[in-house]
Amino acid sequence: QVQLVESGGGLVQPGGSLRLSCAASGSSFVSYALGWSRQAPGKQRELIARIIDGGTTNYATSVKGRFTISRDNAKKTLYLQMNNLKPEDTAVYYCNAGTYSSRTDYYTPSHWGQGTQVTVSS
């Protein structure tokens, strides 16, 4: 089991940057694939970044080139560096931990944080 707690959200102007952190507690952090998802008002939750076997990272088209996911196993922490933020990035951001299948290339989250609000507005 792993427990996840996000931090770092807030209000930022368009073009600005934020860094989200997700602190994990519990055992076997290093064995999990990790991801960040977000949910905007009136929209479904979407996976926007994942970090899987060997540190390979993948991004949704909407954030590719602007967001960077990383993990520090020694600190049991997951990060999301968000640059050049846009109003459409406004959402609640959730970190998650789960399993990855190299056979199907599918990541299945099984543990979620409580979420942190990111608002991009002038």
N, C-alpha and C positions, 0 to 999 in steps of 0.2 A: 504494500500500500504506500501511496505517496500523497501528501497534502501540498496544495499549491496556493500561494498568495501573491497576487499581482500588486505592483505599485508603479508610480511614475506618470500616471495619467494627469490630464489637466487641460487648460485652455491655452491654445497657441494660435498665432496668426498664420494665415496662409503663407507658405514658403518657409515656415519655421521647422524646428526639429524637436523631437522628444525621444527619450529612451525609456522604454518600459522594462521593468524587472519582474521576475517571477521566482520567488524563493520557495524551495521545496524542502519538505521534512519527511522523515520516514526512510525506509530502506530502499536499496536497489535503484537509486536515481540514475546511475550510469547505464542501467539496462534498458531504460525507456527511450523510445523515440519521442520527440517533443514537437510541439507546434503552437502557433498563435492563430486564433480565430477572432472574428469580430462580428458584431451584429448591430446594424444601423436601424433606426426606428422604422418599423413597418416592413423590414426585410428579414430574410432568413439568415441564420448564422452561417458564415462562410470561413473556410480554412484559408488563410492568406500566406502562411509560411510554415515550413516544417524542416526539421533537422533529423536525419535518419542515420542509418548505419555508416560508420566511418566519418561522420560529420558532413555528409552530403546535404546540401540545402536546396530547397525548391520553393518557388514563390508563385502566387497568383499573378496573372498578367497585370492586374490593377495596381500592384505595388512593386513589381519587379523593377530593379534599378534605383528604387528610392528607399526600400526597407531592407534591413539586414538582420537575420536571426543568428544568434550565437548562444553557446552554452559554456558554462564553467563548471565542470564536474567536481572540482575541489571545493567550490563554494556552493554546490548544489543550486545553481541559479541559471535561469534562462533569461535571455535578453532579446529585445526587439528595438533596434535603432531605426527611427523613422525620420527621414529627411524630406525636404521639399513637400511638406504636408499640404493637402488640398482640403477644401470644405467637404468633399465627398468621402474623406477619411474619417469623418465624425462618426463615432460608434462606441459601443462598449467592447473592450478588448479582453479576450480570455486566453490565458495560457492553458495548455493541456499536455497530458502525457499518455502514451499508449504504446501500441505495437505496430511494427512495420513488417509487411510481407514483401520480400524481394521477388517472390514468384508472381504476385499480382501487382506489385508496385503500389500497394494500398496501405495507407496509414489510418489506423483506427484508434481515436482517442478513447480513453477509459476513465481518466481523471481530469477534473476541471477546477480551475480557480473560480473565485467569486466575481471576477471582472473588474475592470477599471475604465472609467469614462475618459475618452479623448474627444475634445471639441475643437474643431478648427474653424475659426471665425475672426473676422476683423472687427 
